[in-house]
Each structure stands twice: as C-alpha cells, then as structure tokens.
Amino acid sequence: MIRIDAMWLAVEPIDMRAGPERLLARVVQVFGAVQAHHGYLFANARGTRIKLLVHDGFGVWCEARGLNAGRFTWAGVASGAPVGLALGRAQFDALVLGRPWQRLPEMQCITRA
C-alpha cells in the first residue's frame, strides 16, 4: 500500500496527455520540490478527468480517473490565489467521488433554519 501523508491540489488545469515526467516537472515548478509520501492532484480544463501523482520514496505512481457524467468540483484560479491547495483526507475522498469537497464542514451538521 502506498502511504500518502499530505495531499496537494493543483489549481490550474493540465493537459491529461501529460505523463509522470511532465507532472513531476509541474510539481517542481509550482512547489519547488516533490516530497516523498505526498500526493499531487491535477485536473483537465473541463474538470472531467483527474490524475494523481504520488512519490513513494523510491519512485512515482501516476493514476488517472474520469467521470462518466458530471464534473469534479475544482478550486478556481483567482488573481493572487495560491496555485496549490492542501487537502485533508475527507476532502480528497469526496473530491475523487465527484462530491462537493469544499462544503464538507457545513455538510457535517444538519440544522433547522
């Protein structure tokens, strides 16, 4: 099993034809280095496909996932916004299932208006 201690979301879309080497180069460009046991998530411009790049300490793993219907909920790029966001485990799990991961805290509790 691959251990992932931290997960990072690349805000800007990337061409899904990119292989592990190109994704590694993008991570180094954005974050300065690829850390062992960190995962880096990328999406295409339409938000229908994602790729996960993980450095396991010895090499890299690259996994792709697509949705048959709908889109992945992705962070938008705003001027001055960071180009990479840290994700928690619950946020990552929700994101790869196509759920609204940014709204997890407010979805944890049901209240009466």
DACOR-V761317 format. One record per pair of residues at least 24 apart in sequence whose C-alpha atoms are under 10 Angstrom apart, sorted by the first residue. I is the first residue (numbers start at 0). J is the second residue. Records with the same first field share a line. If there is no record, write none. Layout:
I: J, J
//
This chain:
0: 55
1: 36, 53, 54, 55, 56, 60
2: 35, 36, 37, 38, 53, 54, 55, 56
3: 35, 36, 37, 38, 39, 53, 54, 55, 88
4: 34, 35, 36, 37, 38, 87, 88
5: 34, 35, 36, 37, 38, 39, 53, 85, 86, 87, 88
6: 36, 37, 38, 39, 40, 51, 52, 53, 83, 84, 85, 86, 87, 88, 90, 91
7: 37, 38, 39, 40, 41, 51, 52, 82, 83, 84, 85, 86, 87, 91
8: 38, 39, 40, 41, 42, 51, 73, 74, 82, 83, 84, 85, 86, 91
9: 39, 40, 41, 42, 73, 74, 76, 81, 82, 83, 84, 85
10: 40, 41, 42, 73, 74, 75, 76, 77, 80, 81, 82, 83, 84
11: 41, 42, 43, 44, 73, 74, 75, 76, 81, 82, 83
12: 41, 42, 43, 44, 45, 46, 49, 73, 75, 76
13: 41, 42, 43, 44, 49, 50
14: 41, 42, 43, 44, 48
15: 41, 42, 43, 44, 48, 49, 50, 63
16: 43
17: 50
18: 50, 52, 61
19: 50, 51, 52, 53, 59, 60, 61, 62
20: 59, 61
22: 50, 51, 52, 61
23: 52, 53, 54, 59
26: 52, 83
29: 81, 82, 83
30: 82, 83
33: 59
35: 59
38: 85, 86
39: 83, 84, 85, 86
40: 83, 84, 86, 91, 95
41: 73, 83
42: 71, 72, 73
43: 71
44: 73
45: 69, 70, 71, 73
46: 70, 71, 72, 73, 97
47: 71, 72, 97
48: 95
49: 94, 95
50: 95
51: 95
64: 95, 96
65: 95, 96, 97
66: 95, 96, 97
68: 97
69: 97
70: 97, 98
71: 95, 96, 97, 98, 99, 100
72: 96, 97, 98, 99, 100, 101
73: 97, 99, 100, 101
74: 100, 101
//
